[in-house]
Amino acid sequence: MDKTPKTDRALLLTSLKYFAYTVMLMFTAPIVIYQAFKNQGHPWYWPVLIVGLLLAIAAIVMGFYSLKTIMKSFFGSKAK
């Protein structure tokens, strides 16, 4: 009997979708933060900076979550 685990293709495609969101956030967050710092005298400085920082945190969280999902698709869930 072959006991090697098979790759869960549906979960792999889901993790690749999460990676696409992560890459999008990784480019969007620095652009928004840069625009905030470029316009420090503007009244919208703080809201734009906060949105940029939240996008950066979301990029980090999505990166870890997508890595966790891709590892789960390759190796399966942990046995309890």
C-alpha positions in Angstrom: 0.0 0.0 0.0 1.1 3.5 -0.9 0.9 5.6 2.3 2.3 8.8 0.8 -0.1 11.7 1.3 -1.6 13.2 -1.8 -1.9 16.9 -2.5 -5.3 18.4 -1.9 -5.8 20.3 -5.2 -8.8 22.3 -4.1 -7.0 23.5 -1.0 -3.9 24.2 -3.1 -5.9 26.5 -5.4 -7.4 28.2 -2.4 -4.0 28.9 -1.0 -2.8 30.3 -4.4 -5.8 32.6 -4.3 -4.7 33.8 -0.8 -1.2 34.3 -2.1 -2.6 36.5 -4.9 -4.4 38.6 -2.3 -1.2 38.7 -0.3 0.8 40.0 -3.2 -1.8 42.6 -4.0 -1.7 43.8 -0.3 2.1 43.8 -0.4 2.1 46.3 -3.2 -0.9 48.4 -2.1 0.1 49.0 1.5 3.5 50.7 0.8 1.9 52.9 -1.9 -0.8 54.1 0.5 1.7 54.7 3.3 4.0 56.6 0.8 1.1 58.8 -0.3 0.3 59.5 3.4 3.8 60.6 4.1 4.0 62.6 0.9 0.9 64.7 2.0 1.6 65.3 5.7 0.0 68.7 5.7 -3.3 67.4 4.4 -6.2 66.9 6.8 -6.6 63.3 5.5 -3.0 62.4 6.6 -3.9 60.3 9.6 -6.8 58.4 8.1 -4.7 57.5 5.1 -1.7 56.5 7.2 -3.9 54.3 9.4 -5.4 52.6 6.4 -2.0 52.0 5.0 -0.7 50.5 8.2 -3.8 48.3 8.4 -3.2 47.1 4.9 0.4 46.3 5.8 -0.7 44.3 8.9 -3.3 42.5 6.7 -0.5 41.6 4.2 1.6 40.0 6.9 -1.4 38.1 8.3 -2.5 36.9 4.9 1.1 35.8 4.1 1.1 33.6 7.2 -2.4 32.3 6.6 -1.6 31.4 2.9 1.6 29.6 3.9 -0.4 27.7 6.5 -3.0 26.8 4.0 -0.5 25.6 1.4 1.3 23.5 3.9 -2.0 21.9 4.9 -2.7 21.2 1.2 0.7 19.4 0.8 0.9 17.5 4.1 -2.7 17.3 5.3 -4.1 18.2 8.7 -2.3 17.5 11.9 -3.6 14.3 13.5 -5.0 14.8 17.0 
